Amino acid sequence: MINTVVLDIGNVLVTFYSDIYVSQFITKKGEIDYFNHICFRSEEWVAGDYGTMTRNEIIDAICKKYPDDAETVHTLMDNCDDMLRPSKQNTDIVKRLSEAGVEVYYLSNTNEHAFEYMSKTFEIFKYMKGGIASYQDGVVKPGREIFELFLSRYGKKAEECVFADDSPRNTASARMLGYNTITLKNMEDLGKELSKFPELAKIIAKNH
């Protein structure tokens, strides 16, 4: 019996297409890849997900490592939360699930700056019971610890949860612990994939 839906945030509920964001400022393909990597795929960015570096510390560290690129790094990172846009369709899905009595949670690798921005700005968080934001507990996906922490913190059984994420590595890790999983290739498919579970299908279809 599925009674809990657990959702990644980036590219499930909220867009996080850093390469597209970088391309708004830089036109050369090689440079787009380079700056996307040093800014949003760097060890400093990952440290933010672990909660060991603040946004300003991340920016300062990257600028120190790549001093010739510091101006561009600031241009990209000072307001990078602008790339985060909520999916209206998936917000509506979460709202319908919540109103029908299904508990919905987030489970996300994210940094404090981004999470504070999203949770204060986006309507979707009003319909969620809570969740795990990696920086708060120092555990990240795909490590099993973050999935075990969710189950213990909220008193859940893995077999009663559906976990959706855009990363196959993350869903594989959850599946090994007994979660039902969805690997999303497109954000727009969340409703269709959740509807494969009979307990959720009628709720998802309502008002569609």
N, C-alpha and C positions, 0 to 999 in steps of 0.2 A: 504493500500500500504506500504510494507516494504521497507524502504530506509536506515535503519541504523542497524548495527550489533554491539552489545556491548558484550565484552568477558571478563570473568574472566581470570586471568593470570595463577595461579597455577593449574596444572592438567587439563588445557584447552589448553593453548598455550605453557606452560613450565612445565616440570616435577617438582613436589614437593612431593617426597615420603620420608619423613623424617625417617620413620622406616627402610626402605631399606638402606638409607644413614648410619644410626647408626649401622646397622648390618655389615657394612664394617669394623667397628672398634671393635665391641663387638659381641661375639658369643652366650652367654647365653640368652635364650628367655626372662626370667624375667628381666635381666639387660637391654636388648634392650628396652623393654617397659618402664622401669624406666627412663632411660636417655632420651628417646624420649619425655617422659612426662615433665621432669623437664627442658629440654632445649627448645623444640619446641611446647609444649602445655601449657606452663607456663603463669602466669599472666604477667611476665616480657616480654615474647615474644609478648603477646597481646598489651602491652604498646608500643612496637615498631610499631605495626600497627596503633596505635592512634597517633604516633609521639611524645610521651611524654618521650621516652627513646631512646638513641642512641644504636648502637650495642655494643659498649664497656661498656656502662652503664648496659646493659642487662646481659652481661657476668659477670661483676663484682658483680652484685646483686645476680645472681644465685650462684656464687662461695662463696659469703658471707653466703648465706642461707645453702649451702651444702659444707662446707669447706673440708670434707674428699673426696669429688668427684671433687675438683677444677681442678685437672690435666686432668681428663677425659672430663670435661666440656670444657676446653680450646681446647683439641684435637678435639672435635666435632664442636665447634662453631667458632673457629678462621678462618676457611676456609669453613664454611657451605654453602656459595653460590655455591660451586662446585656441590651441588646436583641439581642445577637448569640447566636443559637442554632443549633447544627449540625443539619443534616438527617440523621437516621439512615439513611434510604433512600439518600441520595446518598453517605454515608460507606460504606455497604455496596457500592455500585457501584464506588467508587474502590478499595476493598479488593480486589474481585474482579478488576478490571482489572490492578491491580498484581501480584497473585498469578499472573495469566496471562501476565505478562511485558510488558504494555503500560506504557509510562512515562507517568506522570501528573504534571502540574505545575500550579501556580497562576500566574495573571497578574492582578494586582489593583491598583486604586487604593485605597490604604489608608494609615493613619498608623501611626507606631511603636507608640503605646500600644495600639491595637486589635490590631495584628498580633502583638505580643508576648503579649497576653492569649490570642488565639485559638491561636497556635502552641504555647503551653505547656499549654493546657487541652483542646483538642479532638483526639480520636483520629485524625481524618482526616489530619492532617499526617504521621502515621507512615507512611502509604502513598504519600506523594508524594516524587518525586525531588528536588524543589526548586521554583524558580520566581522570578518577579519581583514584589516588593512595591514599589510606586511610590516610597515615601518613601526607600528605600535608594539609589535611582539617580537621583532627581529627574526622572523621566519618567512621564507619565500617559497613560492612554487618553482619547480615541481617537487621540492622536498616533501616527504610524507608528513613531516612534523606539522605543517600548516593545516593539512587536512585532518590530522588527528586532533589538533587543537580545536578546530571548529566543532568536531563531534563531542569532545569533552566539555567545552565551554557551554554549548547549547543543549547538551543532553540528547543528542540525536543518534539514530542508528543509520549507518551508511546506506543500507539497502532501502531506506525510506526517503533518501535524498536523490535529487537529480542535480548534477553539477554540469554547468555549461561554460566552455572556455574556447577561445580561438586557437589555443596551442595544443597540438596532439600530445606533447610531452606532459603537459599538465593534466589532461584528461586521463592519460594512461596511468599516471601516478594515483589519481583518485580512484580509478577503476580497480587498481590492485588492492585497495582498502575496502572495496565493496560498494562504492558509490555507483549509481547509474550515471552515465555520462553522455554528453553531447559535445562533439567537436564542431564548432561553427566555422564554416568557410566564409560566410557572409552574415553580417549582423541581421539582415532582413529575414533570415531563415529561422530566427529564434522561435517564433510562434509555431511554424510548421514542425520543427523538431520536438518542441514540447508536446505538441498534439499527438505524437506517437505514443505517449503514455495515456492510457484510457482515463485515468483519474483526472487528467488535466485537459483533455481534448474539448470537452463541452464548455469549460471555462474560457479557454482560448478562443473558441468559435463564437462565443457570445458577443453580440453587437458587431460582428464582422460582416 
